[in-house]
Amino acid sequence: MFLTAVIALAVGLSIGGAVGIVWTQRSRAATTATRPTEVAPAPTRPSSATDAFDGGLAEAVDHLEIGVLIARVDGTVEYRNSAAAEFAGTHVGVIIDDHVASTVDATGGGARANRLVELQGPPKTWLEIAADPMPDGRAVVTIRDVTERARTDAMRTDFVTNISHELKTPVGAVAVLAEALIDEPDPDVMQRLADHLVEESHRAARTIDDLLKLSQIESTRPVGDVVDLAAVVHAAVARGRVVDGGRGVLVQSIEPADPVRVLGDERQLVSALGNLVENGVKYSNAGDVVQIRTSVDERSVEVTVADQGVGIPARDLDRVFERFYRVDKARSRDTGGTGLGLSIVRHVATNHGGDVLVSSQEGEGSTFVLRLPASCLVPGPSDQQPSNGVSPA
């Protein structure tokens, strides 16, 4: 009897408590519905850096291409966005964390700190790490890949150095020759000095002309005109004939049976192909042949310039398209080369969405291929199969 009473009392208390809880919740809901809206108190400062971002801001920071971190004074990283997290746990990440720690430490005086980090790779890359101090002693750190900017700066520095050297040589020679002419009484000596003076003047003028041409090609987009490649080849052949000057180098062209027309800039294409033919003639000997062949397939349009000259050493093949790079500096001085011709060819090819290739065997000649994508080709009525006819210059 006593046990039954205890159980009944426990059940009653439980039911009563549940009813009381439900009644209390309903009363609070009713009170909230009738009470005017209250301003929520300001949130307290988050305890971690990750909590410092609401959902939208965190997502936005994660979409940035640059790395973003929040680090304490001791270098401990509290937050990384997606771009920065890619380095975590890697060898490069360890190097970056060390530089992040030292950069944050440099903000101890309350000033912004940054540094440029060079990673040997391969490929070699440069990262810019910048740290901005926050009032609570931590720092916001950004990591930017500045490889392209660093390479551009290096190329600009090299370019200024090279052009200064290239112009200093002929200009200095002009000054020396002019001084020698002042007091020279012998007419024969005067004539030789005058000839050298003219030669050096022309060399400086050619360098400046090529520089202006290269600058124009780099800074302007090619014109989308319909260009007949046969006309471009004929202009290049004529240029090769002038450069040969009667030495006996034969220039000949092999053209398709039907006209090949492309969308492009005729002046740039004439300049590029003319440089290839000029190089072939300059570095060939009497009796050698420089051959220009045009071919078309479903992927590209190719103009090949092959010579039987001195060739290019294997060690130099990767650098022949650099500005002012010469395989044989002594031979280049004799031929009057400026070291800019092949650089012009490369930029023209790039401007037209194509490329330029080179293969060579030292002592057996070189073959350059100016390749344009098939998208440049203007459709014609025929399949443009190449013929076997050879038209000598």
C-alpha positions in Angstrom: 0.0 0.0 0.0 2.8 2.3 0.9 4.7 1.4 -2.3 1.6 2.2 -4.4 1.3 5.6 -2.8 4.9 6.4 -3.4 4.6 5.5 -7.1 1.4 7.5 -7.4 3.1 10.5 -5.8 6.1 10.3 -8.2 3.9 10.1 -11.2 1.9 13.0 -10.1 5.0 15.1 -9.5 6.4 14.2 -13.0 3.1 15.1 -14.7 2.9 18.3 -12.7 6.4 19.3 -13.6 5.9 18.7 -17.3 2.7 20.7 -17.3 4.5 23.5 -15.5 7.3 23.5 -18.0 4.8 23.7 -21.0 2.9 26.4 -19.3 6.0 28.4 -18.6 7.2 28.2 -22.2 3.8 29.2 -23.5 3.8 32.2 -21.2 7.3 33.3 -22.3 6.2 33.0 -26.0 3.1 35.1 -25.4 5.2 37.7 -23.5 7.7 37.8 -26.3 5.0 38.2 -28.9 3.5 41.2 -27.1 6.8 42.8 -26.0 8.5 45.3 -28.3 11.7 44.1 -30.0 14.7 44.5 -27.9 18.2 45.3 -29.3 20.5 42.3 -28.8 23.6 43.1 -26.7 26.9 43.5 -28.6 28.7 40.2 -29.1 31.8 39.6 -27.1 35.2 39.4 -28.7 35.8 36.0 -30.3 38.2 33.8 -28.7 39.8 32.5 -31.9 40.8 34.1 -35.2 38.5 31.8 -37.2 35.5 33.1 -35.3 36.5 36.6 -36.3 34.9 36.0 -39.7 31.2 35.6 -40.3 30.2 33.1 -42.9 30.1 35.6 -45.8 33.5 37.2 -45.1 35.2 33.9 -44.5 33.9 32.6 -47.8 35.1 35.8 -49.6 38.6 35.5 -48.1 38.7 31.9 -49.2 38.1 32.9 -52.8 41.1 35.2 -52.9 44.0 34.1 -55.0 46.5 35.5 -52.5 47.2 33.7 -49.2 45.8 35.3 -46.1 46.9 34.4 -42.5 46.4 35.7 -39.0 49.4 35.1 -36.8 50.3 35.8 -33.2 53.5 37.6 -32.2 55.3 34.4 -31.6 54.6 33.3 -35.2 51.8 30.8 -34.4 49.3 30.9 -37.2 45.7 31.0 -36.1 43.9 31.2 -39.4 44.7 30.4 -43.1 42.5 30.9 -46.1 42.3 28.3 -48.8 45.2 29.7 -50.8 47.5 29.7 -47.8 46.4 26.3 -46.7 47.7 24.8 -49.9 51.2 25.2 -48.6 50.5 23.7 -45.2 52.5 20.5 -44.5 54.8 20.9 -47.5 58.5 21.7 -47.7 57.6 25.0 -49.2 55.1 25.6 -46.4 57.8 25.2 -43.8 60.0 27.8 -45.5 57.0 30.1 -45.8 56.0 29.7 -42.2 59.6 30.6 -41.1 59.5 33.8 -43.2 56.0 34.6 -41.9 57.2 34.3 -38.3 60.2 36.6 -39.0 58.0 39.1 -40.9 55.4 39.2 -38.1 58.2 39.7 -35.6 59.4 42.7 -37.6 56.0 44.4 -36.9 56.8 44.7 -33.2 57.2 48.4 -33.5 53.7 48.8 -35.0 54.9 49.3 -38.6 54.1 47.2 -41.7 56.8 44.7 -42.7 57.3 42.9 -45.9 60.0 40.8 -47.6 60.6 39.1 -50.9 61.2 35.3 -50.7 63.0 33.5 -53.6 62.2 29.8 -53.9 64.6 27.9 -56.1 62.0 25.5 -57.4 62.0 24.3 -60.1 60.5 26.4 -61.4 62.0 29.4 -59.5 59.3 31.5 -57.9 59.2 34.7 -55.9 56.7 35.3 -53.1 56.0 38.6 -51.4 55.1 38.3 -47.7 53.6 41.4 -46.0 52.4 41.7 -42.4 50.2 44.4 -41.0 50.0 44.7 -37.2 46.5 44.6 -35.5 45.7 46.4 -32.2 45.6 43.2 -30.2 49.2 42.3 -31.1 48.4 39.9 -33.8 49.1 40.5 -37.5 47.4 40.0 -40.8 49.8 38.4 -43.3 49.3 38.3 -47.0 51.3 36.0 -49.4 51.4 37.0 -53.1 53.1 35.1 -56.0 55.1 37.9 -57.7 57.1 35.6 -60.0 55.9 37.4 -63.2 56.6 40.8 -61.8 60.1 39.7 -60.7 60.9 38.2 -64.1 59.7 41.4 -65.8 61.8 43.5 -63.6 64.8 41.3 -64.3 64.2 41.4 -68.0 63.9 45.2 -67.9 67.2 45.5 -66.0 68.9 43.1 -68.4 67.4 45.0 -71.4 68.7 48.4 -70.2 72.1 46.9 -69.5 72.3 45.1 -72.9 71.1 48.1 -75.0 73.5 50.4 -73.2 76.3 48.0 -74.1 75.1 47.5 -77.7 74.9 51.2 -78.4 78.0 52.1 -76.5 80.2 50.0 -78.9 79.2 51.7 -82.2 78.8 55.2 -80.7 82.3 54.9 -79.0 83.8 53.8 -82.3 82.2 56.7 -84.1 83.7 59.1 -81.6 87.2 57.5 -82.0 87.1 57.5 -85.7 85.8 61.1 -85.9 88.7 62.2 -83.7 91.2 60.4 -85.8 89.9 62.1 -88.9 90.4 65.6 -87.6 94.2 65.6 -87.9 94.8 62.9 -90.5 96.6 64.2 -93.5 96.8 61.0 -95.6 93.8 60.8 -98.0 93.9 57.0 -98.2 93.8 56.7 -94.4 91.1 59.3 -94.3 89.0 57.2 -96.7 89.4 54.1 -94.6 88.5 55.9 -91.5 85.5 57.4 -93.2 84.3 54.0 -94.4 84.6 52.6 -90.9 82.8 55.7 -89.6 79.9 55.1 -91.9 79.8 51.4 -91.1 79.6 52.0 -87.3 77.0 54.7 -87.8 74.8 52.2 -89.8 75.3 49.6 -87.1 74.0 52.0 -84.4 71.1 52.9 -86.7 70.2 49.3 -87.3 70.2 48.6 -83.6 67.9 51.5 -82.9 65.6 50.5 -85.8 65.3 47.0 -84.5 64.6 48.2 -81.0 61.8 50.5 -82.3 60.4 47.6 -84.4 60.5 45.2 -81.4 58.9 47.8 -79.1 56.1 48.3 -81.6 55.5 44.6 -82.1 55.4 44.0 -78.3 53.0 46.9 -77.6 50.5 46.6 -80.4 48.1 43.8 -81.4 48.4 42.4 -84.9 46.0 43.7 -87.6 43.5 41.2 -88.7 44.0 41.6 -92.4 43.9 38.9 -95.0 47.5 38.3 -95.9 48.8 36.3 -98.9 51.7 34.3 -97.7 53.2 34.2 -101.1 53.7 38.0 -101.0 55.3 37.7 -97.6 57.7 35.0 -98.9 58.6 37.1 -102.0 59.4 40.1 -99.7 61.6 37.9 -97.6 63.4 36.5 -100.6 64.1 40.0 -101.9 65.5 40.9 -98.5 67.8 37.9 -98.5 69.0 38.8 -102.0 70.0 42.3 -100.8 71.8 40.9 -97.7 73.7 38.4 -99.8 75.3 41.2 -101.9 76.5 38.9 -104.6 78.3 36.4 -102.4 76.6 33.5 -104.2 74.1 32.2 -101.6 71.0 30.9 -103.5 67.6 31.7 -102.0 64.7 29.6 -103.3 61.1 29.2 -102.3 58.7 26.1 -102.5 55.1 27.3 -102.4 51.8 25.4 -102.4 50.0 25.0 -105.7 47.1 27.2 -104.4 47.3 30.5 -102.6 47.6 30.4 -98.8 45.9 33.3 -97.1 45.9 34.0 -93.3 44.4 36.5 -91.0 47.3 38.6 -89.5 49.5 41.6 -89.7 51.4 41.6 -93.0 54.1 44.0 -91.8 54.9 41.9 -88.8 54.9 38.7 -90.8 57.2 40.2 -93.4 59.5 41.4 -90.6 59.6 37.9 -89.0 60.2 35.9 -92.2 62.6 38.5 -93.5 64.7 38.1 -90.3 64.8 34.3 -90.7 65.9 34.5 -94.3 68.4 37.2 -93.5 69.9 35.1 -90.8 70.1 32.1 -93.1 71.9 34.1 -95.8 74.4 35.8 -93.3 75.5 32.5 -91.8 75.8 30.7 -95.1 78.7 30.4 -97.5 79.0 30.9 -101.3 77.1 28.1 -103.1 74.9 27.3 -100.1 71.1 27.3 -100.5 68.5 29.0 -98.2 65.1 27.4 -98.9 61.7 28.7 -97.8 58.8 26.2 -97.9 55.2 26.9 -97.1 52.9 24.0 -96.0 49.4 23.6 -94.7 47.7 20.9 -92.7 44.6 20.5 -90.6 46.4 21.9 -87.5 48.7 24.7 -88.7 50.2 26.8 -91.4 54.0 26.5 -91.5 56.7 28.6 -93.2 60.1 26.8 -93.0 63.4 28.5 -93.6 66.3 26.0 -93.9 69.9 26.9 -94.6 73.2 24.9 -95.1 75.3 27.3 -93.0 77.4 27.1 -89.9 74.6 25.8 -87.7 74.0 26.5 -84.0 75.6 24.6 -81.1 73.2 22.5 -79.0 74.0 24.5 -75.9 72.7 27.7 -77.5 69.4 26.5 -79.1 67.3 27.4 -76.0 68.6 31.0 -76.0 68.7 32.1 -79.6 65.4 33.9 -79.2 66.5 36.1 -76.3 67.2 39.8 -76.9 70.8 40.5 -77.9 71.9 36.9 -77.6 74.5 35.9 -80.2 75.8 32.4 -80.8 79.1 33.8 -82.3 79.7 37.4 -81.3 82.7 37.7 -83.6 80.7 36.5 -86.6 77.8 38.7 -85.6 80.0 41.8 -85.7 81.2 40.8 -89.2 77.6 40.3 -90.4 76.3 43.5 -88.7 73.7 41.6 -86.6 72.0 43.4 -83.7 71.0 40.3 -81.8 67.3 41.3 -82.0 66.1 39.6 -85.2 65.1 36.2 -83.7 63.5 38.0 -80.7 61.3 39.9 -83.2 60.4 36.6 -84.9 59.3 35.1 -81.5 57.1 38.0 -80.7 55.5 38.1 -84.1 54.7 34.4 -83.8 53.2 34.9 -80.3 51.1 37.8 -81.4 49.5 35.6 -84.0 48.9 32.8 -81.6 51.6 30.6 -83.0 55.2 29.8 -82.2 58.7 29.5 -83.8 60.8 26.3 -83.6 64.4 25.7 -84.4 66.5 22.6 -85.1 70.2 22.7 -86.0 73.3 20.7 -86.4 76.6 22.6 -85.9 78.4 22.8 -89.2 75.4 21.5 -91.2 72.9 24.3 -91.1 69.7 25.3 -89.3 66.0 25.0 -89.8 63.5 27.5 -88.4 59.7 27.0 -88.6 57.3 29.9 -88.2 54.1 28.1 -87.2 50.6 29.7 -87.2 47.5 28.0 -85.9 44.9 26.7 -88.4 42.5 29.2 -87.0 44.4 31.9 -88.9 43.9 30.2 -92.2 41.4 31.9 -94.6 39.5 29.0 -96.4 40.1 28.7 -100.1 38.5 26.7 -102.9 41.1 24.0 -102.9 42.7 21.6 -100.4 46.0 23.5 -100.7 48.2 20.5 -101.2 51.9 21.6 -101.7 53.4 21.2 -105.1 56.9 20.1 -106.0 57.8 23.1 -108.0 60.9 25.1 -107.0 61.0 28.8 -107.9 64.5 30.2 -107.5 65.0 33.8 -106.3 
